[in-house]
Amino acid sequence: MVDSGGPPNPDLKTQLKSALNDSNLSEEGFETSKVIALIDVLLQEGDTASTSTITGAGYSHTFPSRKKLVKRIKTCYQFVIKNKAGKEAMWYVDMKKKGRVSKGKSPFKPDVTIWCSDNDLVALATGEINPQKLYAANRIKVKGNLDKALKVQRIISHEREKILLAGQETYIIMNEKKKHRNLHPPQFLYRNRSPDLV
């Protein structure tokens, strides 16, 4: 339980820094590393409980556990991300067996492979861009089951809400230069949530 009305959760902050230094998650020169690290930390947080609840002044949000997310999504995603320098890096999100994320190629055949730029992946994760717009502009490519591809939004929206509610400082780590960084996390969440990402 994290109260975002007070100081940032020290455990969450420590875990995030540790994840960002994990060579199995982080790739130098890629902002996507922050997205992956945050997802990893928050999936680990929900590992043992059936639900995860974050509360603060005037609000309380309950999220499904990692086990429940795996049961609902049942999909392995492979991400192929290109940064500004033209370098490619891969991560996979296993929401089919173990509910974990890691850098590199998935050890088993992914159900969905997604190609996009480093900047676009971060913008998608922070809710600043609509995935349909990316697809229409040919800035994101998908191979595999499209219905399952859409389920990746559940992971992104689920973790984004937890990130925003977990403390403003944690959000700033992920999105340091954006104009909304001084907003209280729940205020930013409800002002910018896109219906297609819920």
Backbone as ProteinMPNN parsed JSONL, in Angstrom:
{"seq_chain_A": "MVDSGGPPNPDLKTQLKSALNDSNLSEEGFETSKVIALIDVLLQEGDTASTSTITGAGYSHTFPSRKKLVKRIKTCYQFVIKNKAGKEAMWYVDMKKKGRVSKGKSPFKPDVTIWCSDNDLVALATGEINPQKLYAANRIKVKGNLDKALKVQRIISHEREKILLAGQETYIIMNEKKKHRNLHPPQFLYRNRSPDLV", "coords_chain_A": {"N_chain_A": [[0.861, -1.189, 0.0], [0.619, 2.183, -0.867], [0.93, 5.529, -0.061], [0.339, 8.194, -1.89], [-0.082, 10.736, -1.139], [1.791, 11.496, 0.62], [5.33, 11.287, 1.394], [7.429, 9.849, -1.226], [7.313, 6.314, -1.797], [9.836, 4.618, -0.226], [10.729, 1.994, -0.608], [9.739, 1.299, -3.148], [11.096, 3.157, -4.713], [13.756, 2.389, -4.28], [13.7, -0.217, -5.314], [13.132, 0.375, -7.966], [15.444, 1.758, -8.802], [17.253, -0.302, -8.538], [16.262, -2.085, -10.46], [16.707, -0.6, -12.772], [19.411, -0.775, -12.929], [19.802, -3.351, -13.564], [21.138, -5.63, -15.714], [19.658, -7.437, -17.114], [17.364, -6.166, -17.695], [17.769, -3.497, -18.432], [18.914, -1.383, -21.092], [21.5, 0.442, -22.387], [21.076, 3.725, -23.621], [18.429, 3.586, -24.261], [15.264, 4.726, -23.537], [13.153, 3.106, -23.095], [13.987, 1.247, -21.289], [13.354, 2.274, -18.783], [10.586, 2.029, -18.722], [10.293, -0.767, -18.837], [11.655, -1.484, -16.493], [10.009, -0.325, -14.515], [7.606, -1.73, -14.925], [8.491, -4.292, -14.293], [9.17, -4.023, -11.535], [6.652, -3.394, -10.425], [5.138, -5.592, -11.124], [6.445, -7.519, -9.624], [5.802, -6.56, -7.135], [3.133, -7.215, -6.933], [3.198, -9.937, -6.658], [2.688, -11.873, -4.62], [0.251, -11.271, -3.439], [-3.362, -11.386, -3.813], [-4.58, -9.178, -4.747], [-3.603, -5.756, -5.322], [-3.402, -2.786, -3.54], [-3.501, 0.713, -3.705], [-3.494, 3.627, -1.87], [-4.54, 6.967, -1.038], [-4.935, 10.456, -0.272], [-8.238, 10.767, -0.298], [-8.7, 8.821, -2.249], [-8.75, 5.416, -3.425], [-7.375, 2.617, -4.916], [-7.665, -0.545, -6.357], [-5.801, -3.185, -7.723], [-5.424, -5.937, -10.011], [-3.574, -8.931, -9.187], [-0.31, -10.196, -10.208], [-0.643, -12.874, -10.904], [-3.369, -12.96, -11.549], [-3.423, -11.213, -13.71], [-1.903, -12.63, -15.595], [-3.593, -14.807, -15.967], [-5.742, -13.548, -17.192], [-4.655, -12.343, -19.492], [-2.823, -14.088, -20.895], [-0.708, -14.191, -22.848], [2.321, -13.87, -24.706], [4.543, -11.29, -25.31], [6.711, -9.851, -27.679], [8.953, -7.24, -27.932], [10.426, -5.103, -30.258], [12.579, -2.591, -30.363], [13.615, 0.547, -31.593], [16.117, 2.988, -31.217], [17.03, 6.559, -31.226], [19.505, 6.607, -32.417], [19.376, 4.618, -34.207], [19.819, 2.09, -33.344], [18.831, -1.211, -32.434], [16.967, -2.888, -29.889], [15.747, -5.574, -27.865], [12.962, -6.643, -25.918], [10.996, -8.821, -23.882], [7.694, -9.555, -22.775], [6.348, -11.699, -20.7], [3.334, -12.738, -20.287], [2.036, -15.064, -20.209], [2.97, -17.378, -19.017], [4.737, -16.952, -16.674], [4.513, -14.283, -15.928], [6.429, -12.087, -16.245], [9.132, -9.824, -17.124], [11.82, -9.245, -19.425], [15.031, -8.501, -20.886], [15.933, -8.993, -24.316], [15.503, -11.813, -26.58], [12.483, -13.654, -26.562], [12.287, -16.756, -24.789], [10.556, -18.626, -25.745], [8.188, -19.066, -28.442], [6.764, -16.003, -29.271], [3.415, -14.724, -28.927], [2.698, -12.339, -29.973], [4.445, -9.88, -31.779], [5.908, -6.729, -31.546], [6.909, -3.815, -33.168], [8.437, -0.704, -32.724], [9.435, 2.772, -32.233], [11.803, 3.94, -29.758], [11.053, 6.347, -28.476], [8.295, 6.41, -29.074], [7.323, 4.144, -27.757], [7.706, 4.833, -25.066], [6.045, 7.087, -24.951], [3.602, 5.864, -25.419], [3.427, 4.236, -23.162], [3.253, 6.135, -21.127], [0.858, 7.247, -21.653], [0.598, 9.357, -23.403], [0.175, 9.231, -26.068], [-2.0, 7.968, -28.546], [-2.522, 4.57, -29.263], [-3.828, 3.743, -31.583], [-3.415, 5.872, -33.296], [-0.673, 5.709, -33.682], [-0.542, 3.298, -35.046], [-2.043, 3.883, -37.348], [-0.408, 5.769, -38.49], [1.654, 4.272, -39.265], [3.713, 3.911, -37.491], [3.961, 2.011, -35.649], [4.305, -1.456, -35.716], [2.745, -4.609, -35.96], [2.907, -8.068, -35.434], [1.207, -11.085, -35.497], [-1.484, -12.311, -33.416], [-4.041, -10.053, -33.526], [-6.091, -9.473, -31.72], [-4.998, -10.378, -29.338], [-2.85, -8.689, -29.287], [-4.012, -6.258, -28.636], [-4.484, -6.627, -25.971], [-2.197, -5.941, -24.672], [-2.479, -3.39, -23.883], [-3.791, -3.568, -21.489], [-1.802, -4.271, -19.7], [-0.136, -2.031, -19.861], [-1.867, 0.137, -19.094], [-2.657, -0.742, -16.574], [-0.196, -0.85, -15.14], [0.604, 1.784, -15.495], [-1.253, 3.309, -14.063], [-0.692, 2.44, -11.481], [1.926, 3.347, -11.281], [1.591, 6.155, -11.431], [-0.012, 6.64, -9.206], [1.609, 5.777, -7.21], [3.45, 7.645, -6.442], [4.668, 10.917, -7.005], [7.368, 11.418, -7.487], [8.367, 8.995, -8.447], [7.044, 8.872, -10.878], [8.199, 11.05, -12.181], [10.798, 10.15, -12.585], [10.424, 8.522, -14.741], [9.397, 10.214, -16.65], [10.706, 12.759, -17.049], [10.961, 15.31, -18.381], [8.505, 16.286, -19.124], [5.67, 18.479, -19.372], [3.714, 18.012, -17.514], [4.812, 17.222, -15.146], [4.736, 18.394, -12.613], [2.235, 18.051, -11.644], [-0.063, 16.606, -9.319], [-0.042, 13.089, -9.048], [-2.654, 11.552, -9.278], [-4.259, 13.578, -10.382], [-3.085, 14.067, -12.873], [-3.498, 11.55, -13.952], [-6.337, 11.249, -14.257], [-6.886, 13.371, -15.904], [-5.671, 12.79, -18.31], [-6.149, 10.181, -19.132], [-6.755, 7.886, -21.688], [-9.646, 6.54, -23.251], [-9.309, 4.182, -24.737], [-7.205, 2.975, -23.556], [-7.887, 1.955, -21.168]], "CA_chain_A": [[0.0, 0.0, 0.0], [1.439, 3.367, -0.999], [0.174, 6.766, 0.076], [0.98, 9.201, -2.723], [-0.284, 12.046, -0.559], [2.942, 11.774, 1.449], [6.611, 11.09, 0.729], [7.483, 8.703, -2.117], [7.586, 5.027, -1.184], [11.269, 4.357, -0.341], [10.953, 0.652, -1.143], [9.485, 1.355, -4.581], [12.184, 3.931, -5.313], [14.951, 1.547, -4.231], [13.502, -1.316, -6.263], [13.219, 0.933, -9.309], [16.857, 2.01, -9.096], [17.88, -1.616, -8.703], [15.828, -2.629, -11.749], [17.356, 0.167, -13.834], [20.806, -1.218, -12.986], [19.794, -4.78, -13.881], [21.488, -5.826, -17.13], [18.613, -8.253, -17.737], [16.225, -5.301, -17.99], [18.152, -2.195, -18.952], [19.796, -1.279, -22.256], [21.999, 1.807, -22.475], [20.632, 4.481, -24.782], [17.009, 3.331, -24.513], [14.339, 5.135, -22.49], [12.273, 1.956, -22.858], [14.495, 0.568, -20.096], [12.606, 2.769, -17.625], [9.256, 1.418, -18.783], [10.443, -2.178, -18.488], [12.029, -1.561, -15.076], [8.824, -0.028, -13.715], [6.678, -2.86, -15.039], [9.067, -5.406, -13.534], [9.031, -3.746, -10.105], [5.256, -3.434, -10.007], [4.693, -6.989, -11.221], [7.003, -8.198, -8.458], [5.05, -6.079, -5.974], [1.856, -7.922, -6.879], [3.483, -11.356, -6.853], [2.149, -12.775, -3.607], [-1.123, -10.93, -3.051], [-4.389, -11.595, -4.834], [-4.798, -7.843, -5.301], [-2.693, -4.734, -4.831], [-4.172, -1.57, -3.327], [-2.764, 1.943, -3.457], [-4.428, 4.603, -1.331], [-4.024, 8.296, -0.763], [-5.96, 11.373, 0.227], [-9.467, 10.835, -1.07], [-8.853, 7.809, -3.286], [-8.238, 4.072, -3.166], [-7.445, 1.851, -6.156], [-7.255, -1.936, -6.225], [-5.343, -3.717, -8.995], [-5.25, -7.392, -9.995], [-2.22, -9.421, -8.963], [0.373, -10.716, -11.385], [-1.27, -14.148, -11.249], [-4.646, -12.68, -12.208], [-3.134, -10.62, -15.016], [-1.487, -13.727, -16.475], [-4.79, -15.589, -16.276], [-6.599, -12.769, -18.084], [-4.0, -11.952, -20.742], [-2.378, -15.341, -21.523], [-0.009, -13.826, -24.078], [3.724, -13.465, -24.631], [4.819, -10.197, -26.236], [8.096, -9.515, -28.003], [9.099, -5.864, -28.387], [11.655, -4.747, -30.972], [12.575, -1.139, -30.212], [14.735, 1.252, -32.23], [16.339, 4.305, -30.622], [17.34, 7.654, -32.145], [20.752, 6.302, -33.116], [19.116, 3.539, -35.154], [20.148, 0.8, -32.728], [17.674, -1.995, -32.001], [17.042, -3.713, -28.683], [14.533, -6.375, -27.698], [12.466, -7.058, -24.609], [9.761, -9.597, -23.961], [6.793, -9.522, -21.625], [5.706, -13.011, -20.612], [2.092, -12.751, -19.521], [1.422, -16.338, -20.578], [3.393, -18.421, -18.086], [5.276, -16.533, -15.379], [4.246, -12.893, -15.599], [7.7, -11.408, -16.02], [9.707, -9.107, -18.258], [13.27, -9.38, -19.516], [15.638, -8.021, -22.121], [16.34, -10.028, -25.251], [14.504, -12.584, -27.313], [11.69, -14.562, -25.737], [12.756, -18.137, -24.863], [9.581, -19.415, -26.497], [7.591, -18.286, -29.521], [5.799, -15.004, -28.801], [2.117, -14.648, -29.606], [2.642, -11.036, -30.636], [5.688, -9.111, -31.866], [5.614, -5.32, -31.772], [8.043, -2.973, -33.533], [8.2, 0.737, -32.687], [10.6, 3.536, -31.795], [11.995, 4.114, -28.325], [10.215, 7.471, -28.034], [6.875, 6.068, -29.178], [6.985, 3.181, -26.706], [7.597, 5.59, -23.818], [4.834, 7.913, -25.055], [2.472, 4.95, -25.272], [3.39, 3.786, -21.77], [2.852, 7.241, -20.255], [-0.476, 7.68, -22.029], [0.656, 10.616, -24.139], [-0.136, 9.017, -27.475], [-3.009, 6.947, -28.78], [-1.944, 3.488, -30.069], [-4.455, 3.712, -32.902], [-2.745, 6.884, -34.113], [0.625, 5.143, -34.051], [-0.779, 2.256, -36.05], [-2.5, 4.539, -38.578], [0.73, 6.501, -39.048], [2.675, 3.267, -39.576], [4.827, 4.077, -36.553], [4.014, 0.787, -34.857], [3.967, -2.623, -36.52], [2.353, -5.744, -35.127], [2.829, -9.386, -36.062], [0.569, -12.041, -34.602], [-2.909, -12.182, -33.149], [-4.354, -8.659, -33.226], [-6.893, -9.42, -30.497], [-4.055, -10.496, -28.227], [-2.022, -7.479, -29.292], [-4.748, -5.216, -27.937], [-4.44, -6.888, -24.535], [-1.011, -5.326, -24.081], [-2.954, -2.147, -23.278], [-4.154, -3.85, -20.092], [-0.574, -4.211, -18.912], [0.337, -0.655, -19.832], [-2.753, 0.98, -18.294], [-2.587, -1.273, -15.211], [1.038, -0.424, -14.503], [0.7, 3.239, -15.508], [-2.036, 3.829, -12.945], [0.057, 2.175, -10.254], [3.081, 4.237, -11.292], [1.158, 7.513, -11.139], [-0.54, 6.704, -7.847], [2.633, 5.361, -6.251], [4.217, 8.794, -5.986], [5.05, 11.811, -8.087], [8.798, 11.297, -7.781], [8.541, 7.818, -9.293], [6.589, 9.223, -12.223], [9.172, 11.962, -12.774], [11.922, 9.338, -13.044], [10.068, 7.965, -16.036], [8.905, 11.215, -17.593], [11.302, 13.913, -16.393], [10.926, 16.596, -19.078], [7.162, 16.606, -19.587], [5.093, 19.649, -18.724], [2.777, 17.609, -16.463], [5.511, 16.55, -14.061], [4.449, 18.997, -11.322], [0.876, 17.726, -11.235], [-0.24, 15.464, -8.425], [-0.274, 11.933, -9.928], [-4.036, 11.244, -9.653], [-4.783, 14.641, -11.235], [-2.587, 13.773, -14.222], [-4.112, 10.304, -14.4], [-7.71, 11.409, -14.708], [-6.94, 14.377, -16.954], [-5.084, 12.336, -19.565], [-6.416, 8.789, -19.466], [-7.466, 7.657, -22.945], [-10.605, 5.44, -23.096], [-8.849, 2.946, -25.359], [-6.119, 2.403, -22.767], [-8.423, 1.519, -19.88]], "C_chain_A": [[0.893, 1.234, 0.0], [0.561, 4.588, -0.9], [0.879, 7.851, -0.716], [0.706, 10.611, -2.232], [0.879, 12.444, 0.327], [4.218, 11.571, 0.683], [6.58, 9.884, -0.183], [7.838, 7.435, -1.366], [9.066, 4.693, -1.333], [11.566, 2.991, -0.925], [10.782, 0.641, -2.652], [10.622, 2.067, -5.3], [13.464, 3.098, -5.364], [14.865, 0.416, -5.24], [13.637, -0.826, -7.697], [14.671, 1.172, -9.701], [17.598, 0.705, -9.332], [17.537, -2.213, -10.06], [16.511, -1.917, -12.908], [18.825, -0.214, -13.99], [20.933, -2.696, -13.33], [20.042, -4.965, -15.375], [20.478, -6.702, -17.856], [17.397, -7.425, -18.149], [16.616, -4.048, -18.757], [19.111, -2.283, -20.134], [20.21, 0.184, -22.402], [21.534, 2.484, -23.764], [19.167, 4.303, -25.122], [16.174, 3.767, -23.314], [13.335, 4.027, -22.17], [12.711, 1.182, -21.624], [13.732, 0.992, -18.85], [11.216, 2.147, -17.562], [9.325, -0.027, -18.31], [10.765, -2.338, -17.01], [10.828, -1.32, -14.175], [7.819, -1.168, -13.752], [7.185, -4.036, -14.216], [8.864, -5.22, -12.035], [7.589, -3.911, -9.646], [4.631, -4.812, -10.178], [5.204, -7.783, -10.025], [6.233, -7.825, -7.202], [3.746, -6.84, -5.807], [2.002, -9.423, -6.958], [2.738, -12.261, -5.888], [0.691, -12.505, -3.254], [-2.096, -11.199, -4.185], [-4.759, -10.283, -5.502], [-3.759, -6.909, -4.701], [-3.474, -3.439, -4.715], [-3.246, -0.404, -3.028], [-3.77, 2.981, -3.008], [-3.733, 5.931, -1.119], [-5.167, 9.159, -0.28], [-7.154, 11.399, -0.721], [-9.617, 9.803, -2.16], [-8.265, 6.481, -2.822], [-8.437, 3.253, -4.427], [-6.904, 0.445, -5.919], [-6.944, -2.491, -7.608], [-5.203, -5.23, -8.905], [-3.795, -7.775, -9.789], [-1.602, -9.891, -10.268], [-0.283, -12.01, -11.847], [-2.573, -13.925, -12.003], [-4.44, -12.061, -13.584], [-2.74, -11.689, -16.024], [-2.699, -14.534, -16.917], [-5.676, -14.866, -17.285], [-5.965, -12.566, -19.462], [-3.492, -13.144, -21.543], [-1.644, -15.11, -22.849], [1.448, -13.492, -23.786], [3.98, -12.426, -25.718], [6.318, -10.032, -26.44], [8.117, -8.08, -28.529], [10.45, -5.682, -29.059], [11.661, -3.227, -31.081], [13.819, -0.528, -30.85], [14.877, 2.641, -31.61], [16.731, 5.339, -31.672], [18.588, 7.379, -32.971], [20.581, 5.186, -34.14], [19.452, 2.159, -34.625], [18.872, 0.1, -32.277], [17.974, -2.773, -30.724], [15.713, -4.433, -28.536], [14.236, -6.621, -26.224], [11.257, -7.959, -24.83], [8.996, -9.494, -22.651], [6.017, -10.828, -21.63], [4.502, -12.927, -19.688], [1.299, -14.004, -19.877], [1.741, -17.424, -19.562], [3.759, -17.87, -16.708], [4.945, -15.101, -14.976], [5.517, -12.142, -15.285], [8.153, -10.704, -17.289], [11.214, -9.301, -18.247], [13.755, -8.819, -20.844], [15.998, -9.208, -22.999], [15.177, -10.72, -25.925], [13.781, -13.541, -26.376], [12.194, -15.995, -25.889], [11.771, -19.077, -25.554], [8.874, -18.491, -27.488], [6.569, -17.286, -28.978], [4.497, -15.071, -29.589], [2.02, -13.381, -30.446], [4.033, -10.405, -30.632], [5.34, -7.687, -32.271], [6.903, -4.565, -32.063], [7.633, -1.515, -33.398], [9.465, 1.445, -32.213], [10.632, 3.628, -30.273], [11.08, 5.216, -27.793], [8.735, 7.121, -28.047], [6.45, 5.075, -28.104], [6.811, 3.892, -25.37], [6.333, 6.446, -23.823], [3.579, 7.068, -24.887], [2.313, 4.533, -23.816], [2.93, 4.88, -20.821], [1.499, 7.825, -20.636], [-0.522, 8.963, -22.827], [0.34, 10.459, -25.622], [-1.113, 7.858, -27.602], [-2.434, 5.844, -29.664], [-2.552, 3.379, -31.459], [-3.811, 4.727, -33.847], [-1.373, 6.391, -34.565], [0.462, 4.137, -35.179], [-1.164, 2.879, -37.39], [-1.36, 5.266, -39.281], [1.883, 5.567, -39.42], [3.921, 3.428, -38.705], [4.924, 2.905, -35.584], [3.556, -0.366, -35.743], [3.728, -3.809, -35.599], [2.317, -7.012, -35.962], [2.224, -10.351, -35.056], [-0.908, -11.745, -34.447], [-3.249, -10.754, -32.716], [-5.2, -8.509, -31.964], [-5.995, -9.5, -29.268], [-3.157, -9.27, -28.136], [-2.697, -6.361, -28.511], [-4.688, -5.398, -26.425], [-3.208, -6.288, -23.866], [-1.38, -4.0, -23.428], [-3.335, -2.361, -21.819], [-2.928, -3.752, -19.198], [-0.14, -2.769, -18.747], [-0.536, 0.217, -18.943], [-2.717, 0.564, -16.83], [-1.358, -0.744, -14.497], [1.149, 1.094, -14.468], [-0.077, 3.834, -14.341], [-1.297, 3.606, -11.628], [1.259, 3.1, -10.142], [2.663, 5.637, -10.848], [0.67, 7.653, -9.71], [0.517, 6.395, -6.797], [3.486, 6.517, -5.773], [4.725, 9.614, -7.138], [6.508, 11.639, -8.459], [9.075, 10.105, -8.682], [8.121, 8.118, -10.718], [7.608, 10.112, -12.923], [10.391, 11.201, -13.282], [11.667, 8.852, -14.453], [9.825, 9.05, -17.078], [9.4, 12.605, -17.199], [11.015, 15.251, -17.061], [9.53, 17.031, -19.511], [6.539, 17.723, -18.75], [4.191, 19.283, -17.566], [3.496, 17.135, -15.201], [5.221, 17.147, -12.681], [3.017, 18.766, -10.858], [0.887, 16.58, -10.244], [-0.618, 14.255, -9.279], [-1.723, 11.624, -10.256], [-4.652, 12.299, -10.568], [-4.346, 14.412, -12.675], [-3.292, 12.556, -14.785], [-5.496, 10.548, -14.985], [-7.831, 12.453, -15.811], [-6.551, 13.792, -18.301], [-5.39, 10.897, -19.94], [-7.225, 8.687, -20.753], [-8.397, 6.466, -22.79], [-10.088, 4.131, -23.651], [-7.732, 2.293, -24.576], [-6.603, 1.894, -21.424], [-8.695, 0.033, -19.912]], "O_chain_A": [[1.831, 1.316, 0.793], [-0.456, 4.675, -1.589], [1.902, 8.377, -0.276], [1.19, 11.58, -2.818], [0.964, 13.596, 0.751], [4.224, 11.667, -0.545], [5.787, 8.97, 0.043], [8.59, 7.483, -0.394], [9.528, 4.499, -2.457], [12.542, 2.83, -1.657], [11.589, 0.041, -3.363], [11.06, 1.635, -6.366], [14.172, 3.102, -6.371], [15.835, 0.121, -5.938], [14.19, -1.524, -8.548], [15.081, 0.827, -10.809], [18.457, 0.612, -10.209], [18.399, -2.777, -10.734], [16.855, -2.544, -13.91], [19.416, -0.006, -15.049], [22.04, -3.233, -13.382], [19.251, -4.513, -16.203], [20.442, -6.712, -19.086], [16.514, -7.909, -18.856], [15.879, -3.591, -19.63], [19.996, -3.137, -20.176], [19.357, 1.062, -22.528], [21.588, 1.901, -24.847], [18.699, 4.803, -26.145], [16.345, 3.25, -22.21], [12.738, 4.019, -21.094], [11.89, 0.528, -20.981], [13.486, 0.176, -17.961], [10.732, 1.785, -16.49], [8.52, -0.46, -17.486], [10.219, -3.218, -16.344], [10.643, -2.026, -13.183], [7.245, -1.529, -12.725], [6.411, -4.699, -13.526], [8.437, -6.144, -11.343], [7.332, -4.502, -8.597], [3.697, -5.164, -9.457], [4.487, -8.618, -9.475], [6.031, -8.654, -6.315], [3.3, -7.085, -4.686], [1.044, -10.121, -7.286], [2.214, -13.301, -6.288], [-0.023, -13.409, -2.819], [-1.718, -11.236, -5.356], [-5.19, -10.254, -6.655], [-3.118, -7.231, -3.701], [-4.136, -3.025, -5.667], [-2.33, -0.51, -2.212], [-4.782, 3.201, -3.674], [-2.507, 6.01, -1.034], [-6.234, 8.66, 0.077], [-7.089, 11.977, -1.805], [-10.566, 9.879, -2.939], [-7.401, 6.434, -1.946], [-9.546, 3.195, -4.958], [-5.824, 0.268, -5.353], [-7.713, -2.301, -8.55], [-4.897, -5.757, -7.835], [-2.889, -7.033, -10.17], [-2.272, -9.975, -11.297], [-0.461, -12.223, -13.046], [-2.854, -14.616, -12.982], [-5.191, -12.346, -14.516], [-3.186, -11.663, -17.171], [-2.823, -14.901, -18.085], [-6.292, -15.503, -18.14], [-6.656, -12.612, -20.479], [-3.708, -13.206, -22.753], [-1.936, -15.766, -23.849], [1.768, -12.907, -22.751], [3.676, -12.647, -26.891], [7.094, -10.071, -25.485], [7.386, -7.745, -29.461], [11.486, -6.055, -28.509], [10.85, -2.645, -31.801], [14.932, -1.023, -30.669], [13.9, 3.38, -31.488], [16.762, 5.038, -32.865], [18.712, 7.862, -34.096], [21.522, 4.845, -34.857], [19.382, 1.172, -35.357], [17.941, 0.744, -31.794], [19.089, -3.249, -30.514], [14.683, -3.965, -29.02], [15.14, -6.784, -25.404], [10.58, -7.862, -25.854], [9.577, -9.365, -21.574], [5.137, -11.035, -22.464], [4.629, -13.029, -18.467], [0.068, -14.011, -19.852], [0.908, -18.283, -19.274], [3.174, -18.263, -15.699], [5.081, -14.741, -13.807], [5.674, -11.614, -14.184], [7.633, -10.948, -18.378], [11.816, -9.499, -17.191], [12.988, -8.682, -21.797], [16.326, -10.287, -22.505], [14.03, -10.278, -25.852], [14.394, -14.16, -25.506], [12.502, -16.418, -27.003], [12.127, -20.201, -25.907], [8.961, -17.268, -27.372], [5.617, -17.676, -28.302], [4.485, -15.429, -30.767], [1.357, -13.35, -31.482], [4.716, -10.398, -29.607], [4.58, -7.463, -33.213], [7.871, -4.658, -31.308], [6.583, -1.124, -33.907], [10.445, 0.801, -31.838], [9.623, 3.422, -29.597], [10.411, 5.035, -26.776], [8.0, 7.493, -27.133], [5.332, 5.157, -27.594], [5.878, 3.595, -24.624], [5.63, 6.523, -22.815], [2.605, 7.512, -24.28], [1.198, 4.483, -23.297], [2.285, 4.591, -19.813], [1.039, 8.785, -20.018], [-1.573, 9.596, -22.921], [0.248, 11.449, -26.348], [-1.048, 6.888, -26.847], [-1.9, 6.149, -30.73], [-1.878, 2.972, -32.406], [-3.679, 4.476, -35.045], [-0.965, 6.632, -35.701], [1.23, 4.129, -36.141], [-0.676, 2.461, -38.439], [-1.34, 5.369, -40.507], [2.951, 6.017, -39.837], [5.035, 3.12, -39.128], [5.863, 2.822, -34.793], [2.542, -0.264, -36.435], [4.417, -3.987, -34.595], [1.766, -7.028, -37.062], [2.665, -10.429, -33.91], [-1.502, -11.021, -35.246], [-2.798, -10.297, -31.665], [-5.048, -7.538, -31.223], [-6.2, -8.788, -28.285], [-2.753, -8.862, -27.047], [-2.032, -5.604, -27.805], [-4.827, -4.429, -25.678], [-3.17, -6.141, -22.645], [-0.683, -3.534, -22.526], [-3.217, -1.447, -21.003], [-2.993, -3.225, -18.088], [0.183, -2.328, -17.644], [-0.013, 0.967, -18.118], [-2.744, 1.415, -15.941], [-1.456, -0.245, -13.375], [1.72, 1.649, -13.529], [0.397, 4.771, -13.697], [-1.281, 4.483, -10.764], [1.583, 3.581, -9.056], [3.307, 6.236, -9.987], [0.912, 8.675, -9.068], [0.339, 6.717, -5.622], [4.19, 6.376, -4.774], [5.169, 9.066, -8.147], [6.852, 11.709, -9.639], [9.915, 10.183, -9.578], [8.767, 7.67, -11.666], [7.856, 9.954, -14.119], [10.961, 11.571, -14.309], [12.587, 8.777, -15.268], [10.029, 8.819, -18.269], [8.6, 13.526, -17.035], [10.841, 16.248, -16.36], [9.386, 18.044, -20.195], [6.852, 17.881, -17.57], [3.912, 20.126, -16.713], [2.836, 16.684, -14.265], [5.437, 16.476, -11.672], [2.629, 19.238, -9.789], [1.735, 15.691, -10.315], [-1.456, 14.392, -10.17], [-2.029, 11.441, -11.434], [-5.468, 11.973, -11.43], [-5.151, 14.547, -13.597], [-3.644, 12.529, -15.964], [-5.791, 10.098, -16.093], [-8.79, 12.42, -16.581], [-7.044, 14.245, -19.334], [-4.926, 10.431, -20.981], [-8.265, 9.331, -20.889], [-7.977, 5.449, -22.238], [-10.389, 3.069, -23.105], [-7.34, 1.169, -24.888], [-5.794, 1.441, -20.614], [-9.152, -0.533, -18.918]]}, "name": "protein", "num_of_chains": 1, "seq": "MVDSGGPPNPDLKTQLKSALNDSNLSEEGFETSKVIALIDVLLQEGDTASTSTITGAGYSHTFPSRKKLVKRIKTCYQFVIKNKAGKEAMWYVDMKKKGRVSKGKSPFKPDVTIWCSDNDLVALATGEINPQKLYAANRIKVKGNLDKALKVQRIISHEREKILLAGQETYIIMNEKKKHRNLHPPQFLYRNRSPDLV"}
